[in-house]
Amino acid sequence: MNTNRPEGHVAELSDRMRSFIDDEVIPAESALVREDDDARRVLDQLRTRAKELGLWALGHPSDVGGGGVDFLDFVYLNEIIGRSDFGQLAVGSVSMQDTLMLRKHGTEEQKRRWIPPLVAGDFLPSVGLTEPEVAGSDPTLIETTAVLDGDTWVINGHKWFTTGVADAGYCSVFARTESDDVPRHSRISSIIVPTDTPGFDIVRSIPTMGHDPSDHYEVRLTDVRVPAANLLGERGKGFVVAQDRLGPGRIFHCMRWLGQAQRAYELMCARANTRFVHGSLLAEKGEIQRYIAESAAEIQAARLMTLDAARVMDSGADARVQIGLIKFWGARMVHNVIDRAIQVHGALGLTADTPLERMYRHARYARVYDGPDEVHRMSTARRLLRDPGAAPWL
């Protein structure tokens, strides 16, 4: 496998995607970051442009209206999309994980109702998994309940960090449907809840690390009633549904982090080659040269690990060890590279005059969402201790 760049048609797509992200999306970031009506107008223009360029929803399967790019090939594209924090929204890839989840686990009616508008970008998907009262890293502790009343689910609970729900058509709510005498990993189910359902109330946008409002929301569900047919997948198999969404999602996160790190690396090199201080350019200082070399090494190591995880997953083999490794290693890498880039920029790096301060805040999220680093290290170590032969080089 050529691990430097894709070949053939995907190489051509990669070049077009790079031009779109660098030449059109990144210059629009100063408008998009304001998150007001003008930002929405600019984003709509970018989405229209992506569709004109044939760059919209490339990773979505062709049988549901997407570009049909294979999983492994799309991983390369996601690296480029990740160069901008707004890349996913601009090219429609933000709904890919949920589309795949619905395509695999949804009923024919669920697919008919929800997949076309997801692929078209008419609304966003949303997932109600995390709860403020219990540890998000242990979803077996979920307290939200769903009880069958005839042919209707009655749902009560409290969710937060329900990303994008204000612009979502539905939320996949994970709730306890089984009693305590059932094994704990078989007590949770996933249920589709349209966001306009009575009792589904968005409490607030949660202020997070410089973002107020943010796209993470607190939600309360009070006697929310939806048809029994809204069950997504099998009853009690919510963790199966969730993992089918989270597994590829973690690989996509890691590739987007690579895009962020590569952009920070480029900014760092440009600054070092032009900033004169204490008798010479920063690029001539040994410490700055160490920053450049270590950043390049960390980016390349994380990239090869991520591509290997994607290859294993694409083959159908168990990729949990590879995914666990890249999740905590990639999160550390993106933080380190952006941190060094800020240091090389000095005071300028602390301002919004460069994208680095925003990138740095987002890099801190990476060590928490989709499972904190500590959990991924622990679970991966346990698998390796049970079976040392599961190490990725064996």
N, C-alpha and C positions, 0 to 999 in steps of 0.2 A: 504493500500500500504506500503510495506517495503521501507522506505526512506533511509536506511543505505547503502544497496547495492542491485544490481539486483539479481534475482534468476534464477535457471535452466540454460538453454543454454547460456543466456546472461552473467551469472556469470562466466561461463567457458571462454567465449569470453573476458570478462573483465580481467580475470587473464592473458590470453595470450597477450592481448593488453598491460597490465601493464609491462609484461616482455619485450615485444618488445620495448616499448617507453623508459623504464628505462635502459635496458641492451644494446640496439643497437642504438636507435636514440639519446638519450642524450649524450652518449660518442662520437658521431659523430658531435656534435654541433660546436666544435672548428674548424672543417673543413668546415662545412656548412655555418658558419657565414661569411666566406671570400667571398662568392658569386662569385667565379671564376670558371674556367673550372674544377678544381679539386673538387670544391663543387658540381657541376652538376654531376660529375661522382659518388661521394659518395651518392648523393640523388638518382640517378638511381639505385644504388645497394640496397639502403634501400627500394625503391619502388618494386624492384624485390623480395626482401626478404618478404615484406608485402604480396605480392601475393602468394608466396610459403606457407606462414603461414595461408592463408585464412583470412587475415585481411584487404584486399583491398576493398574500396568502400562499406563498410558494410551497411551504411545507405541509399544507393541508392536502389530504388525499384528493385525487382528481375526481373520484366518484361522488364527492360531496361539493364539487365546484372549486377546489383548490388547484394549486400548481402541480401537485403530484410529485414533488421532488422527494427522493428517497431520504429516509431518516439520516443516514450517515452523511449524505451530501448536504442536507440542510444544516447539519452541525457546522460545516464550513461557512455557510451563509450567515449563521447566527453570530459567528465571530465578528463579522463585518457589521451586522445590524447593531451589535452591542457597542460599537464605537460611540453611539449617541444614546443617552438615556431615553430618548423619544423614538428610537428606531423601531421598536416593536409596534408602537401605535401607528407609526407612519406607514409600515408595510403590512399590517394586518396579522403579524405572527403572534400577537398577544393572546389570541383565542385558540391557538393550535392545540395546546394540551387538553383543553376542555372539549374541543371538537373530537379529538381522538378518543377521549374518555366516553363521550356520548356515542360515538360510532361503534365502540366495542361493547358497551354495557347497556345502551339505551334500547328501549322498545322501538318498533317501527314508527309509532305515533310520536314518541319523544324525538326521534331523529328528524322526522318530517317537520315538526313544529320549531325545533330550536337550532338545528345545524345550519340551514340556509342563512338566517340572519346573522349567525355568528361568523360564518365565512365571509359574508358581505360586509361585515363591520357595522351593521345597523345598531348593535349594542355590544356591550362587553359581557363576558362571563364573570361569575363570582363564586367563591367557595366559602362556606361557613364551617370552619373547622376549629379554629382557636377560640378559647374561652378565657376570660380574665380571672375566673375563680380557681382554675386548675392549671397545672403545668402543661403548656402546649407541646412540650417535648415528649409527653406521655399521653397520646390521644385515647388510651383505654380509660382515662379518667373523665371523659366527656360527660357533662351533666345534663345537657339538653336532651329532652325526651320526646318521643313520638309514639303515640298510642292510637291503635286502630279503633275507630268508632264506626262500626258498619263498614262502609266502603270509603271511609275518609280517615286520613291521618290528622291527628290533633297534636300540634307541635308547640312546646314551651321551652324557652331557653334564652341564653345570653351569649352572644358571640362578639368578638372584636378582631381587629386586623382583618376584616372582611374586605379585601382589596377590591376597589372598583365597583362596589355594589351600587353606588349612586347612579352609575351609568349602565347598570346591568339589567338584562331582561329577566334573569332568574338567578337564584342562588342555589348551589348544591349544598344543602344543609346536612351535616353529619350529626346524627342523633342516636341516642340509646333506644333501641326498640325491643331488646330482649332482657330477660330477668337475670339476676345475679347468679343463678345456678347454671347459666350457660358460660362456657369458657370465655374469658375476658376479651379475646380478640374476635369473638363472634357475636358480640352484643350490639355493635354499631351498624347502622344502615345509612345509606345516602338517599336523600329525598329531594326532588326538584321542587323549589318553591318560587313561583313567579314573584318578582319584587313588588308588584302592586296588590298582593294578597292582603286582605284585612288582618291586622295584628302583626304584620311584618314591618317593624318600625326602625328606621335609621335614627339612632340617638344623636350621633355627632360624627364629625370628621375628627380623628384623633391627631392632635399636634405631635409631630415626630421630627426631631433633629433638624430644626430649621424650616419645616414644612407646616404651615398653619394657614389654610387647611391642607390636609394631605389626602391621598387617595386610599387611606386605610380608615375603616369605619367601625363604629360600635353599633351593634344591632340587637334589638330585643324582639323575641317572638312570643306573643301572648295569644294562646288558643288559636294559633294559625291552622286553618283547615284547608287541606289540599286532597285531591283524589288519591285513593290507594294506588292507582295506576302511575302515580308520580314517583314511585320507588325506582331508584336508579340501580340496576344490577339486582343481585339476589338479596333477600332480607338477611341481615346479620353479616353480610359480606362487605361492609363499608370500607374495611381496611384494604381489601383487594382492589376496590374501585380507586381508593386514594393512592395506593402505591402505583397503580397503572398510570396515574396522572403525575405523581411526584418523581418517579424514576427518570423518565426522559426529561422532565422539567429541570431536574438537578444538572443534567448534562448541558441543557440549553443555558441555564444560569452560568455555568462555568465557562462556556464559550463566550457569552456576553461579557463576563468579567475579563476575559482575555482581550476583547475589543477595547474595553475601558483602559486596561493596563497598557496596551499597545499605544493608545492615544496619549496617555500620560507619559510614556517613555519617549514618544516623539516630541512632545512639548518640552520635556526635560533636556533632551539633546539639543533642541533648538535654542533653549535658554543658555545652556552651558557653552554653546559655540558663539554666542553673541554678547554675553555679559562679561565686562572687564572689571576686575577688582583686585586690589593688592598686587598690581604690577603685571597681571596676566589674565587671560580668559579663564573663566571657571573650568572650561574643558581641559585646561592644563594642570589643574589641581588634582593631586593623587586621590583625595577623598571623593571628589566628584567622579573621577574615573571608576572608582570602586562602585559607586551608586549605579553607574551605567552598566558595568559588567554584571553586577549581581542582579540587576533588574532584567537584563537580557536573558541571563541563565534561568531565572525563576519563571519568566514568561514562557520560555521554550520548554522547560520541564513540565509546567502545568499544561501546556498545549498538547504535548505528546501523551501525557497521562489522560487528558480528556478525550483525545481522539481514540486512544486505545479503549477507554470505557465505552465510547460510542460504537466502536467496532464489535466489542464483545456483546453489547446489548442488541445490536443489529443482527448478530448471528443467532439470536435466540437463547444464548447461554446465560447462566446466572451472572449478572454483572454487579451484584451488591457490594462486593469488596472494592471493585474499581470505582464505583460511584461514591462509596463512602470515602475513599482516599481523596478523590478529586474535590469533593465537597469542602472538606476542611482545608486541604492544601490550596485550592484555588482561592478560597476566601482570604487566607493569609497572604497569598501572592498579590492579589489586587490591592489589598491594603498597603502592603510594603512598597509597591511600585508607586502608587499615588502619593504616599507619604514622602518618599524620596523626591518626587517631582515637585511637591510643595516646598520642600526644604531648599531645593536648587533655585526656586523662584523667589525665595525670601518673603518679604512682606507682601509682594504682589500675589504670591500663592494663597494668601489668606483672604484675598478679596474676591468679589464676584466678577472681576475683570478677566479672569480666566475660568475655565470650567472646572478647575481642580478642586476648589472647596466644595462644590456640589458633588463631584465624583467621590470625594473623600467621605462625605456623609453617607452616601449610598453604599460605599465599600464597607462601612461599619455594619450596615444591615446584613451583609452577606454572611456574617458569622452567627446570625440568629435565625433568619427565615429558612423555611424548608428543613428545619432541624438544626439546633445549635452545634457548633464544632465539637463540643464535649461528647454529645450523644453519638455523632458519627465516628469519632475516634473510638469510643467505648464499644459500639456495636461492631465496628470493623475489626478491632482487636480481638473481640470474643470469637468472631468467625475464624480469624487466622489462628487463634490458639486451639480451636477445635480441629482445624484442618490447615496446618502450615502449608500444605501443598496448594492451597487456594491463593497463595500470593501471586500477583499478576505476572511475575517473571517465570513462573513454573508451568 
